[in-house]
Amino acid sequence: MTLQHQIAPEEHLVQMDQESSAAVVTRLKRARGQIDGVIAMVEAGRDCTDIVTQLSAASKAVDRAAFTVVSCGLTACIEAESRGEQPPLARERLEKLFLSLA
């Protein structure tokens, strides 16, 4: 799976609101810091329990960021449908994104 995806002709880009975008960036920066800490712990020969605890925290931060992004897409689709407009993402694509996080 590539990081890029091709947008189907009927799909539009979904922009996150400023608050959600800031929350995602904050969580990802926190995860980056935790990953840097884990690397240092591994290099220093720290106990595996401590390492796994930090890896778990980093994983949760990334998961929460991803759920926020999917939530923004879902919200945009619901709002578009309530206005009688074509949703920015096809329902199948949104479901696939959501299930990729499970």
C-alpha positions in Angstrom: 0.0 0.0 0.0 1.4 3.4 -0.9 1.1 6.5 1.1 -0.5 8.3 -1.8 -3.9 7.4 -3.0 -5.6 8.4 -6.1 -8.8 10.4 -5.7 -11.7 9.0 -7.6 -13.4 11.6 -9.9 -16.5 11.8 -7.6 -14.3 12.4 -4.5 -13.1 15.8 -3.2 -10.4 16.6 -0.7 -11.4 16.8 3.0 -9.7 19.6 4.9 -9.4 19.3 8.7 -10.5 22.3 10.8 -7.7 24.2 12.5 -8.5 22.8 16.0 -8.4 19.1 14.7 -5.3 19.8 12.7 -3.5 21.2 15.7 -4.6 18.2 17.8 -3.2 15.8 15.2 0.1 17.6 15.0 0.4 17.7 18.8 -0.2 14.0 19.1 2.2 13.2 16.3 4.9 15.3 17.9 4.3 13.6 21.2 4.6 10.2 19.5 7.8 11.4 17.7 9.3 12.4 21.1 8.2 9.0 22.6 9.8 7.1 19.7 13.1 9.1 20.1 12.9 8.1 23.8 12.4 4.5 23.0 15.4 4.5 20.6 17.5 6.0 23.4 16.2 3.4 25.8 17.0 0.5 23.4 20.5 1.9 22.8 21.1 2.2 26.5 20.0 -1.3 27.1 17.0 -0.4 29.3 14.5 -3.0 30.6 12.1 -4.4 28.1 9.1 -3.5 30.3 10.0 0.2 30.2 10.5 0.0 26.4 7.2 -1.6 25.7 5.4 0.9 28.0 6.8 3.8 25.9 6.1 2.0 22.6 2.5 1.5 23.8 2.2 5.2 24.6 3.6 6.2 21.2 1.2 3.8 19.4 -1.8 5.2 21.2 -0.8 8.8 20.3 -0.5 7.7 16.6 -3.9 5.9 16.8 -5.6 8.9 18.3 -4.2 11.1 15.6 -5.5 8.7 12.9 -8.9 8.5 14.5 -9.1 12.3 14.6 -8.3 12.4 10.8 -10.9 9.8 10.0 -13.4 11.6 12.3 -12.9 14.8 10.3 -13.7 12.9 7.1 -16.8 11.4 8.6 -18.0 14.7 9.8 -17.4 16.3 6.4 -19.4 13.5 4.8 -22.3 13.8 7.2 -22.4 17.6 6.9 -22.4 17.4 3.0 -25.2 14.8 3.0 -27.3 16.9 5.4 -27.0 19.8 2.9 -28.0 17.5 0.0 -24.5 17.6 -1.5 -22.2 14.9 -2.7 -20.0 13.8 0.2 -16.3 14.5 -0.2 -15.4 10.8 0.3 -17.2 7.7 -1.0 -18.8 5.8 1.9 -16.7 2.7 1.0 -13.4 4.6 1.1 -14.3 6.1 4.5 -15.2 2.6 5.8 -11.9 1.3 4.5 -10.0 4.1 6.2 -11.8 3.5 9.5 -11.3 -0.3 9.3 -7.6 0.1 8.5 -7.2 1.5 12.1 -8.9 -1.6 13.7 
